[in-house]
Every structure is written in C-alpha cells, then in structure tokens.
Amino acid sequence: PVKFVGTCTIGTDHLDKTWLESNGIEWASAPGCNARSVAEWVGAVLAWAHLERRIDLSASPRAGIVGVGRVGTQVAQVLSCLVGEILLNDPPRAEAEGEDGFHELSDLVRSCQIVSAHLPLTRTDDHATHRLLTHRILSQLPPNAMFINAGRGPTAVSRDLLALARGRADLTLALDVFDPEPTIPADLARAAHLISPHVAGYSLEGKQEGTRMIREAFGRHLGLPVWDLPPVAGIPLSVANLRVEDSAVHSETDPWDALCALILAAWNPIEDDTQLRSTMDLPELERGANFDRLRKEYPVRLEWRHRPVIGAEQLPPETWERALRLGFVAG
C-alpha cells in the first residue's frame, strides 16, 4: 500500500530508488536542505583552529574544497570571507561545465593549507567517491595543513586517516563523519583534533528546511496546499560577553581573533568534541549507542542570521565588516 517515501536528508544511498520506481512508489529527498548549516560548521571549525593557533586566518591561507555541490558551494561562500584563494575539485561538474575553475585532486591537496571535503557517497559511477581520500592523496598535504571531512565517512579510508594523524603531528584533522558509524573507530577519533557525531548539518534551520522540502513533495503527491515554515526566533549574542584568551573583546582586539570569538560564541564545535570524545573508552556497542544518542538529543543550534549581535560597535570595524558578509546581523 505504500505510495510515497520521503527522507529528510541530502544523501539517498539508503534508498533503493530503482526498486521504488519499478513498483510505482514515488520518493523524495531534501538535497541541500542543511548546506548552510554545514558551511557554518566549517567556519566555526576554522575559528576554533585560529584561536588554538593551529592555523592563521590573518595570513589568508589557500583553501581547497573537494566536492562542490550544494554544500560545497555554501562552504565556498563562507570561506570567501575567511581565507585567501579557494581551489575547487569536482570532476562531475568539470565534465559538465568545462575544466576552467576546477583543479585535479592531487594538485589541490598539495597546494592548500586547508582542505575541506564535502563529497556525496557514490560507489559505481565514473567518479566514484567511495574510499577516494587515501593516505596516498592526503599525505601530500603541505606542512601544518588542516583536513576537514563533513561529507560522508566512507569517502575517506579510516586506517589511512589514522596513519596520517599518527605520522604527521603537524597536521590538524577535524572530522564530523566516520567509517563506520555509529560504532566509529575509537583510535581515529582519539587521534583527530576535533570530532563531532555527524552533526555539521544539524542547525534548526537545516532540520526545518528538510522537513519543509519533504512536506512539499508529499503535498504535491496528495494535492495538498503549500506548507509554510514557522518563523525562527533569534537568540541575541552580546559582544560584552566575548573573550579572547580571558581578555574582553573590544575595538582594539586583533580583528581576526575578535571575529573568531564571535563565531564561536554563536556555536562552538568543541562542545560536540568534548561530549563525543568522552565516550571513546566505552565498549563498542555502548559507543555506538552514545553516538546515536548525541545525534538524537542534539541541542538547538541556530545559524548566524538568527544570532543578532548586541554591541557590534564595540568590535573592530574590520571584524564587523566580515561578520556582516558572513551573515550576522545587528541586534
């Protein structure tokens, strides 16, 4: 009797689409619903890395994005306010649009201080991403580089990431996704510098948009009217509460430090890291259960546009100019 299947997610590899279609069952997913959420998570990771002095955003590091679909495109928009040159790698897009503006994977990895992966999981097509990111590829990262994976866990080889983390103390690994999940590799999680339980896309706005897209598709299936999302109530941020190394942020604070403090005040990924890392010594089944629990009980996280800034005039002018470009608004 089933006539419609909807998934409020970007990925669809958990759906047997061929079987559904052959049995006359309509299906729908929510591509791009949480793209902005992932992009802001990457921005927060870079803010954390800057204040931890693992990277220096003031030096305009070159960044590379691997996978430039809906999510990668949003990541590029955020990074355009935080880094210098941005290189893109996306073979399907290069094939369809022309190679101008796209770079080979090895060339990108070799020349970028920051590499952020946002690949879908594909196994059989000409540009399969399953286990694409190997030690051979990632070992080409330059000294003191940073690798971020907020796409799909199986696009990287876990044991290769572990070998990289253990063999290159200069590298910074930030991982939101793992292979496998939910019983993630404990050794890799311990070796990475920042970890989270596959929640980069878990902003309230991302969840609402996924719900809206599926409700809209289901409404079309049933002939129902369009459904409007309820408004999101903003939660203000006060500049008076911002700190950099225990000092209050003011107009003379280093502009990059002040910007990163503002970003982390909106949401600090170290909170997710602390909770997930605390479960790594549990037995495997308990670790998996806790990974799922952290996702199911995830607190409300708002995107920057819904964190109005009170006292923006106290920030360095350069900081506030970049914050506006990132999507912050004055309170």
N, C-alpha and C positions, 0 to 999 in steps of 0.2 A: 504493500500500500504506500510505501514511501515514494514521494514525487519530487522532493526538494532536499538538498543537502547544502548547508552553509557552514563555512569555517571562518571565524573572525580572526584570521591570521593571514600573513603575507604568503608563506610557503604553502604548497599544495601537494608535496610528495607523500603525505599521509592519506591522500585521496586516490582511489583507483578511478581516475577520471574516464578512462576508456570503458570500464565496466559500467559506470554510472550512465554514460551517454548511450551505450548499447542497450541499456534497459530503460531508456526513456526517462531517466532521473536527471532533473536539472541541478546543477551545482553552482556555487558562487564562493569566492574568497574575497579577501579585503586587501588587495595589493596596495602598498604604500600608506596604509592607514596610520602606522606609527613611525613613519620615516622621520618626521621632525623630532620625535622623542629620541630615536637612536642618534640623530645628529647632535642633539643637545647633550646626550650622554657622552659622546666622543669629546665634545667641547669641555665637559666637566672633567673628563679624564686628563685632558691636556692641561687644564687649570691646576689639577692636583699635581701633575708631573712638574709643572713650572715651579710651584711653591715648594715642592720637595727637592728642587734644584736638580732634577733628572734631565730636563730639557730647558732651553732658554727661548721662550717665545719672543723676547725682545730682539733676538738675533735673526728673526724672520727665517726660521728653518724651512727647508723644502719638504713638502708632504706629498705622499702618493696615495691614491685611492684605488683599491682593487675591487672592481665591481661597481659600475656607475649607473645603476638602475634608479628606481625611485628613491631608495635610501641613500645610495652613494651620491646622488645629485644634491640631496639636502645636506649631507655631510660636507660636500664641496662648498655650499653656501656658507655654512658655519666656519669652515676652515679659512675661507677667504678673508675673514675678519681677524684671524688668529695667527696665520703663518705667512710665509712668503709665497714662492711659486708652488703651484699644485699640478702634479702629473696624474694622468688618468690611464687606467688599464681596464679595457672591457672589449675583448675580442668580438663578441656578437655585435656590439654597437659599431665597432670599427669596420666590421664586414658589411654592415648595412648602410653606414653613413660615410664610409671612407676613413682611411687611417689618419688623416690630418687631425692632430689634437690628442691622439692616443699613443701610448707607449708600450713596448714589449715588457712583459712582467719582470724579467731579469734586469733589464735596463732601469726600470722604475725602482726596484728594490735596491739596486747598487747605488742609486744617486739620491735617495730620500732619507732624511733624518727621522721622519715619521711615516710609517706605512699603516694604513687602516683598511682592513678587509671587510667587505660587505657583499659577499658572494651569495647567490642562491645555491641550493644543493641540487646539482644535476649529475647524472651518472652515465648517460648513454649517448648524448648528442656530440657534435663535433667539438664542442668547447666544454666538455665535462669538467665540473669543479670538484668532484669527489677526490679528496686527498691531493689536491693541486699544490697546496702550500707545504712543501717538504723542506728537509734540512738543506738540501742542495740549493733550493731557492732562497730560503731565509738566512742561510749562513752568509749570504752576500751583503747583508745589511752593513752599512758603514759603522765605524766606532761610535758608541754612545747613542745608537739609534733606538727607536721605540716601535714596537709592533703591537697593533690593536686588532683584535678579532671580535666583531659584533655582528657577524653574518650567520653562518651555520658552522657548528663544531666540526663535522666530518670533512669540511673543505681543507682543514689542516691535519697533519699527521701528529697525533698526540705524543708519541715517543720521540719524534723529531723536535717538537717544541721543548720537551723536557731536556733533551740533549743540548739544545741551543741555550736554554736557560742555565744549565749547569756548566756549559763550556764557555759562555760569553757573559761574564759578570758585568760587562759594560752595557749590555742591552737591558731595556725595560719592556716587560711583557704585561699587557693588560688584556684580560680575557673575560668576555661575557658569555662565551659559548664553549662547549667542550664536546669531546667524543670519547666515550658515550655520555649520555645523560639519561636519567638523573644521577646514576652512580658514577660521578665524574672521577677522573684519575687523581687520586689524592696527592701523589708525588708532584704532578704537574701543577696542581692548584697551589701547593706549598711553595713551589719554585717561582711561580709567577709573582709579579709585584703588585698587581691589582686584579681582583677577581670579583665576579658577580654571578648570580644564578639565572642567567639568560633573561635579564630584565631590562636591557637597554631600551626596549620599545614599550616599557610599561607605564608611561605617563598616563594620567587620567584622560587627557585629550586623545591619545592614541587608542585607548580602550573604547572611548566613546565613538571615535570615528570608525573603528572596526565594527562596532555594534550597528552604527547608522548604515554602513555600506551593506551589511548583510540584511538588515531590516528593509532597506530599499529594494534589494534584489528579491527578497521574499515577497515584498509588497507588489512588485511588478508581476511576480508569479501568480499571486492571488487576486490581482486587480485592486489592491488597496491604495489609499492615498499616501502621498509622501509624508514621512515622519520627520519632524524637526527635533534636533538635539536640544536638550535642556542647556541653559547657559552655565558657564563655569564661573564660580565665584572666585575672584582673585584673593591671594594671600600676600599682603604687603611685605617688602623687605626694607629694613631700616639701615641706612648707611652708618648710623651711630653704633650699630652692633658689629660692624665688620672689623676683623682683626687680621694683621699680618705679623706673624712671629710675636704674638702677645702685645703688639702695638696697635692702637686705634688707627683706622684708615682716615686720612684727611687729604686736603688738596695737594700737599707736598709729598705724599706717598708715591713710591715708584708706580707709574701708571699701569704697568703690566701686573705688578703684584696686586694693586687695587682691583683691577679687572678680574683677576683670578679669584680673589677673595669674594667678590660679588657673585661670580658664577657658582662658587662652592656654597655660598650661603643659600642660593636657590635650591641646590641639591648637591650633596657631597657623596660621591661614589664610595668613599672609604667606609661609609656606614654599611653598605652591602658587603664590602670586602670583609669587614670585621665579623659580621654575622655568619657568612659562608665559611670563612677560614676557621671559625671556632668549631665547626662540625667535622673537620678533616681527620680527627683521631677516632671517630666513631666507627663501629663495624660497617661494612659496605652497605647492607640493607638500610641501616639507620641513616647513613649519609645520604642515600638516595631519597629516603622519606623526608629528610630535612630539606634537601634541595627543592623538592616539590612543595613543601610547606612554605618555604621562604617566598616562592612564587605566588602561591595561593593567598598568602596573608600579606602580600606586599602593600606597604602604606601608600597613601595618596601622594603622588608626585606631580606637581604642576609644571607646565612648560614656562619658559621665561616671560612670554607675553602676558601671563596671568600672575606674575610676581611684581606688581608695581613697586618702584623704588622710591622710598621716602628719604628726602635729604640728598638728592642727586647732586645738588650744588656743592656739597662737601667733597665730592670726588674730584680727582684731577680731570681737567677738561678733556684730555685725550682718552681717558678711561671711559667717560660718559659717552663720548662720540662713538667709540667702538661698541659700547653696550647697546646704544640705540640701533646700530647696524645689526647687532645680534638678535634684536627683537625685544629687548627690555623696554619698559615704558615708565614714565614718571608717575609717581603716586600722588 
